[in-house]
């Protein structure tokens, strides 16, 4: 890769975190000219532009990504995750023979530490964080989380030596443009429909994720979900050693036996790690995440004692089934990271048996809400809808025979409405089943506002946002 960077001309598309990290790494590696382009206007990119000014080789283009930016003299294009692959600029690159890579592919060429890669539709961030904690507990040092979890892989190049580990959350957006990226341990958690506004069809979406095992060798490990038939079928494509995770005994890997998280290894007696009831994270989906993380950590060299310690102590990550407060006996839960129907279904299952008020809605991305609607009809007492998909969700739940829903203007009104409806021992759950981009720049911002509104309610005051809309 270095021969295609030093003294060469390169184009970076996108000035979000990944694009910025890629541009900086390219500059540090001696690229002669780095053009960084983004469709946003200059006024929205002042901070990013100022940061890149310290690199003389970098030229910033704002307000568009014209095909004319591509030149045959360029050695490569780095595409930020989420930038659509069917843009004319990439068609122009193909016609000129200029390869397009993702930011994680660029970073991989310079990593010294072994890589644990985590993909799947749901649970990636929690599983990545769990693996990181387990490897730290097992005394590997340093251990860093990176990738789609918020810390670009290019940003950790040079910070972790061969004695440590990098645990990377890898999305389909990042994996579709890899070439040589090869995790020592590749984890495929699960698969469900998502990102249909980006991928042409569900087969393309699956194929992008499945690339995580593409370059593995027989010395590597693939950690697969034994209960997800589509993921499990990848065994036939694996050149690496396959390990399984499941809520039942497995041939080799980690499963559940007689109420215990148990390590199964061919030719050896099963090893009990910890009782299932002692896993600190709630919900069946978190059991799946915990078993996957334990399997991956064991493959990377963590001992059962370190794995058990983390399973018992790990707390939910921010915006993922995050407890916010209890007000008048009502628990408020922030699951803003529930950005697709499958994720929200798992959130609802985590509190099965309790009366729930669900706040949902957001950016329209072509999702099918019919299965979620059926679960809402069986699990939810009251549904509060906002955002771009509010009418779609309303029609879906009506089709499932559920009519106890309210449509509101925004999240502030949704929290007020839920607060009025809730009774002691209820759960008010923000799990939108949709992306945030119709009203918020990220799910983090959406979740932070939810937490602020709830905490203001607990303090007995109205937030400025609520006052302005009251």
C-alpha positions in Angstrom: 0.0 0.0 0.0 2.8 2.5 0.8 4.0 2.4 -2.8 0.6 3.7 -3.8 0.7 6.5 -1.3 4.2 8.0 -1.1 4.6 10.8 -3.7 1.2 9.8 -5.2 -2.0 11.6 -5.8 -5.1 10.4 -3.9 -8.8 11.4 -3.6 -10.7 11.1 -0.3 -14.6 11.3 -0.5 -16.2 12.5 2.7 -15.1 14.7 5.6 -16.7 13.0 8.5 -14.5 11.2 11.1 -13.3 8.4 8.8 -12.5 10.7 5.9 -10.6 13.1 8.1 -8.6 10.3 9.7 -7.8 8.9 6.3 -6.6 12.3 4.9 -4.3 12.8 7.9 -2.8 9.3 7.7 -2.2 9.8 3.9 -0.4 13.1 4.6 1.7 11.5 7.3 2.6 8.6 4.9 3.9 11.1 2.3 1.2 11.4 -0.3 2.1 14.2 -2.8 -1.5 15.5 -3.2 -4.6 14.6 -1.3 -7.9 16.0 -2.5 -10.6 15.8 0.1 -14.1 16.4 -1.2 -17.5 16.6 0.5 -21.0 17.5 -0.8 -21.6 19.8 2.2 -21.1 23.5 1.7 -17.9 25.2 3.1 -19.9 26.9 5.9 -20.7 23.5 7.5 -17.1 22.2 7.3 -15.1 25.1 8.8 -13.8 23.0 11.7 -12.7 20.1 9.5 -11.2 22.5 6.9 -9.2 24.3 9.6 -7.8 21.0 10.9 -6.6 19.9 7.4 -4.9 23.2 6.7 -1.8 22.1 8.7 -1.1 19.5 5.9 0.3 21.2 2.9 -0.5 18.3 0.6 -4.2 18.5 1.3 -6.7 20.4 -0.8 -10.3 20.7 0.3 -13.2 20.7 -2.1 -16.7 21.5 -0.7 -20.2 21.6 -2.1 -20.1 18.5 -4.3 -18.3 15.4 -5.5 -18.1 15.9 -9.3 -16.8 13.1 -11.5 -14.3 15.7 -12.8 -12.4 15.3 -9.5 -11.1 11.9 -10.6 -7.9 11.9 -12.6 -6.2 8.9 -14.2 -3.0 9.9 -12.4 -4.6 9.1 -9.0 -3.4 5.9 -7.3 -6.6 5.4 -5.4 -9.8 6.8 -3.9 -10.7 6.4 -0.2 -14.5 6.3 0.2 -16.0 7.2 3.6 -18.6 4.8 5.0 -22.1 5.7 4.0 -21.2 7.6 0.8 -23.3 5.8 -1.8 -21.3 3.5 -4.1 -23.4 4.4 -7.2 -22.4 8.0 -7.4 -21.1 9.2 -10.8 -17.7 9.9 -9.3 -17.2 6.2 -8.6 -18.4 5.3 -12.1 -15.8 7.6 -13.4 -13.1 6.0 -11.2 -14.0 2.6 -12.6 -13.8 3.9 -16.2 -10.3 5.2 -15.5 -9.2 2.2 -13.6 -8.7 4.0 -10.3 -9.4 1.6 -7.4 -11.8 2.6 -4.6 -11.0 1.5 -1.0 -12.6 2.1 2.4 -10.9 3.9 5.2 -10.5 0.6 7.1 -8.6 -1.0 4.2 -6.2 1.9 4.1 -5.6 1.6 7.9 -5.2 -2.1 7.8 -2.1 -1.8 5.6 -0.3 -0.1 8.5 -1.5 -1.9 11.5 1.0 -3.8 13.6 -1.4 -5.3 16.1 -3.6 -8.3 15.4 -7.2 -7.3 14.4 -10.5 -8.6 15.8 -13.3 -7.6 13.5 -17.0 -7.6 14.4 -19.9 -7.3 12.0 -23.6 -8.1 11.9 -26.8 -6.2 11.7 -27.3 -5.7 15.5 -25.1 -5.7 18.6 -21.8 -4.8 17.0 -21.0 -1.9 19.4 -21.8 -3.9 22.5 -19.9 -6.9 21.3 -16.9 -4.8 20.3 -16.8 -3.2 23.7 -17.2 -6.5 25.5 -14.3 -8.1 23.6 -12.1 -5.1 24.3 -12.9 -5.3 28.0 -12.2 -9.1 28.1 -8.8 -8.7 26.4 -7.9 -5.9 28.8 -8.9 -8.1 31.7 -6.7 -10.9 30.2 -3.7 -8.5 30.5 -3.2 -7.8 26.8 -1.9 -4.3 26.5 -2.8 -2.0 24.8 -6.2 -3.0 23.6 -8.1 -0.4 21.5 -11.7 -0.3 20.1 -11.9 1.3 16.7 -13.9 1.3 13.4 -17.6 2.0 13.3 -17.7 2.4 17.1 -16.6 6.0 16.6 -12.8 5.9 16.6 -11.6 5.6 13.0 -9.2 2.7 12.3 -6.8 5.2 10.6 -6.7 7.1 13.8 -5.1 4.2 15.8 -2.4 3.4 13.3 0.9 3.4 15.2 -0.7 3.4 18.6 -0.9 -0.3 19.2 2.1 -2.7 18.8 2.1 -6.4 18.1 1.6 -7.2 21.8 -1.8 -5.6 21.9 -5.1 -5.9 20.0 -7.3 -3.7 17.9 -11.0 -4.6 18.1 -12.9 -3.1 15.2 -16.6 -2.7 14.6 -17.0 -3.1 10.9 -20.1 -2.1 9.0 -21.2 -3.2 5.6 -20.3 0.3 4.3 -16.7 -0.3 5.4 -16.4 -3.9 4.3 -17.7 -3.5 0.8 -14.6 -1.7 -0.3 -11.9 -3.8 1.3 -9.1 -5.6 -0.6 -6.7 -7.3 1.8 -8.2 -6.6 5.2 -7.9 -9.8 7.2 -9.0 -10.1 10.9 -7.2 -12.7 13.0 -10.7 -13.2 14.5 -13.8 -12.3 12.5 -17.1 -12.2 14.3 -20.4 -12.3 12.4 -23.2 -11.8 14.9 -26.5 -12.0 13.0 -28.2 -10.8 9.9 -31.5 -9.0 9.2 -32.8 -6.5 6.7 -31.3 -3.0 7.1 -29.8 -0.2 5.0 -32.1 -0.9 2.1 -31.7 2.8 1.1 -28.0 2.2 0.5 -27.7 -1.4 -0.7 -29.5 -2.4 -3.9 -31.0 -5.5 -2.3 -30.6 -7.7 0.8 -28.2 -10.1 -1.0 -25.8 -7.2 -1.7 -26.0 -6.2 2.0 -25.2 -9.7 3.1 -22.4 -10.1 0.6 -20.8 -6.9 1.9 -20.8 -8.1 5.5 -19.6 -11.6 4.5 -16.4 -10.0 3.1 -15.1 -10.0 6.7 -14.0 -13.7 6.3 -12.9 -13.3 2.6 -9.2 -13.0 3.2 -8.8 -15.2 6.3 -6.3 -18.1 6.3 -6.4 -21.4 8.1 -4.5 -19.8 11.0 -7.4 -17.4 11.7 -10.8 -17.8 13.4 -14.3 -17.1 12.2 -16.9 -16.8 15.0 -20.4 -17.5 13.7 -23.9 -17.5 15.2 -25.1 -21.1 15.2 -28.8 -20.0 15.4 -28.7 -17.6 12.5 -29.1 -19.9 9.5 -27.7 -17.4 7.0 -24.7 -16.6 9.1 -24.1 -20.3 10.0 -24.1 -21.2 6.2 -20.9 -19.2 5.8 -19.1 -22.1 7.4 -18.7 -23.6 3.9 -17.0 -20.4 2.7 -14.5 -20.2 5.6 -10.9 -21.0 5.0 -10.3 -20.2 8.7 -11.1 -22.2 11.8 -14.8 -21.9 12.7 -16.0 -21.3 16.3 -19.7 -21.2 17.2 -21.7 -19.3 19.8 -25.3 -20.2 20.7 -27.7 -20.3 23.7 -27.3 -24.1 23.6 -24.2 -26.5 23.6 -22.0 -26.1 20.5 -19.4 -28.3 18.8 -16.6 -25.9 19.4 -16.9 -22.4 20.9 -19.1 -21.0 23.7 -22.7 -21.9 24.4 -25.1 -22.6 27.3 -25.3 -25.9 29.1 -27.3 -26.5 32.3 -27.6 -22.8 33.0 -23.9 -22.1 32.6 -21.9 -20.2 29.9 -19.7 -23.1 28.8 -16.6 -23.4 26.7 -16.6 -26.4 24.3 -13.4 -27.6 22.8 -13.0 -30.6 20.6 -11.4 -33.5 22.6 -11.7 -31.7 25.9 -14.2 -31.7 28.7 -16.6 -28.6 28.7 -15.4 -25.8 30.9 -17.9 -23.8 32.9 -17.2 -20.0 32.7 -20.0 -18.4 34.7 -23.7 -19.0 35.4 -26.0 -17.5 32.7 -27.9 -15.6 35.4 -24.8 -13.7 36.4 -24.4 -12.0 33.0 -24.8 -8.3 33.9 -26.4 -7.2 30.6 -30.1 -7.7 30.3 -32.0 -9.3 27.4 -31.7 -12.3 25.1 -29.9 -10.2 22.5 -27.3 -9.3 25.0 -26.9 -13.0 25.8 -26.0 -13.4 22.1 -23.6 -10.5 22.3 -22.0 -11.9 25.4 -21.5 -15.4 24.0 -20.1 -14.0 20.7 -17.7 -11.7 22.6 -16.6 -14.6 24.9 -15.9 -16.8 21.9 -13.9 -14.1 20.1 -11.9 -13.2 23.2 -11.1 -16.9 23.8 -10.0 -17.3 20.2 -7.7 -14.3 20.7 -6.1 -15.8 23.8 -8.2 -14.6 26.8 -8.6 -17.1 29.7 -12.0 -18.2 31.0 -11.4 -16.3 34.3 -11.0 -12.9 32.5 -14.0 -13.6 30.3 -16.2 -14.5 33.4 -15.1 -11.3 35.2 -16.3 -9.1 32.4 -19.5 -11.0 31.8 -20.4 -10.4 35.5 -19.4 -6.7 35.6 -19.9 -5.1 32.2 -22.4 -2.3 32.0 -24.6 -1.3 29.1 -23.0 1.1 26.7 -24.4 4.6 26.1 -27.6 4.7 24.0 -28.0 0.9 24.0 -30.7 -0.1 26.5 -29.2 2.6 28.8 -31.0 3.2 32.0 -31.6 6.9 32.4 -33.9 7.5 35.5 -36.9 6.3 37.5 -39.7 8.9 37.9 -42.7 8.0 40.0 -41.9 4.3 39.7 -41.5 4.5 35.8 -38.2 3.4 34.3 -36.9 5.5 31.4 -34.6 3.6 29.0 -32.5 5.1 26.2 -32.1 2.8 23.2 -31.4 5.5 20.6 -29.0 3.1 18.9 -32.0 1.0 18.0 -31.9 2.2 14.4 -33.6 -0.7 12.6 -36.7 -2.8 13.3 -34.7 -5.9 14.4 -32.8 -3.9 17.0 -36.1 -2.5 18.4 -37.6 -6.0 18.5 -34.7 -7.2 20.6 -35.1 -4.2 22.9 -38.8 -5.0 23.4 -37.9 -8.6 24.2 -35.4 -7.5 26.8 -38.3 -6.2 28.9 -40.9 -8.9 28.1 -43.6 -9.1 30.7 -43.5 -5.5 31.7 -45.9 -2.8 30.5 -44.1 -0.7 27.9 -44.6 2.7 26.3 -42.5 2.8 23.2 -41.2 6.0 21.5 -40.3 5.2 17.9 -39.8 6.8 14.4 -37.1 8.6 12.4 -35.5 8.6 9.0 -37.1 6.6 6.2 -34.7 4.0 4.9 -36.9 1.5 3.1 -37.3 -0.8 6.1 -40.1 -3.3 6.4 -42.0 -2.7 9.7 -44.5 -5.5 9.5 -42.7 -7.9 11.8 -42.0 -5.2 14.3 -45.7 -4.1 14.2 -46.7 -7.6 15.2 -44.4 -7.6 18.2 -45.7 -4.1 19.2 -49.2 -5.5 19.1 -48.2 -8.1 21.6 -45.6 -6.3 23.8 -46.5 -2.6 23.9 -49.2 -0.8 25.9 -48.9 2.5 24.1 -46.9 3.7 21.1 -45.7 7.3 20.5 -44.5 8.1 17.0 -42.5 11.0 15.6 -40.2 11.7 12.7 -40.3 10.9 9.0 -41.6 7.4 9.4 -44.4 8.1 11.8 -47.2 7.6 9.2 -45.5 4.4 7.9 -45.2 3.0 11.4 -48.8 3.9 12.2 -50.1 2.1 9.1 -47.9 -0.9 10.0 -49.3 -1.3 13.5 -52.9 -0.7 12.3 -52.3 -3.6 10.0 -51.3 -5.7 13.0 -54.5 -4.7 14.8 -52.9 -2.2 17.2 -54.5 1.3 17.4 -53.2 2.7 20.7 -50.7 5.1 19.2 -50.2 8.8 19.3 -48.4 10.9 16.6 -46.4 13.8 17.9 -44.3 16.6 16.4 -40.9 15.8 17.9 -39.0 14.0 20.7 -39.8 16.6 23.3 -43.5 16.1 22.8 -43.0 12.4 22.8 -41.4 12.4 26.2 -44.1 14.7 27.6 -46.8 12.4 26.2 -45.1 9.3 27.6 -44.7 10.9 31.0 -48.4 11.7 31.2 -49.4 8.1 30.2 -47.0 6.1 32.3 -48.0 4.4 35.4 -45.8 3.0 38.2 -43.7 0.0 37.2 -44.0 0.9 33.5 -41.1 1.3 31.1 -40.8 4.3 28.8 -38.5 3.0 26.0 -36.9 5.2 23.3 -36.1 2.6 20.6 -36.8 4.4 17.3 -36.4 1.4 14.8 -35.1 4.1 12.5 -32.0 6.2 11.9 -31.9 9.7 13.3 -31.0 11.8 10.3 -34.4 13.3 9.6 -34.2 15.4 12.8 -30.8 14.8 14.4 -27.2 14.6 13.1 -26.7 11.2 14.9 -28.3 8.7 17.2 -26.0 10.0 20.0 -27.5 13.5 19.7 -31.0 12.0 19.7 -30.2 9.9 22.8 -28.6 12.8 24.6 -31.7 14.9 24.1 -33.9 12.1 25.4 -31.7 11.8 28.5 -31.8 15.6 29.1 -35.5 15.7 28.8 -36.0 12.8 31.2 -33.5 14.2 33.7 -35.3 17.6 33.5 -38.6 15.8 34.3 -37.0 14.1 37.3 -35.7 17.4 38.5 -39.2 18.9 38.2 -38.4 21.4 35.5 -39.0 21.9 31.8 -36.1 22.1 29.4 -35.8 25.1 27.2 -36.8 22.9 24.3 -40.0 21.8 26.0 -40.8 25.4 27.0 -40.3 26.6 23.5 -42.7 23.9 22.2 -45.3 24.0 25.0 
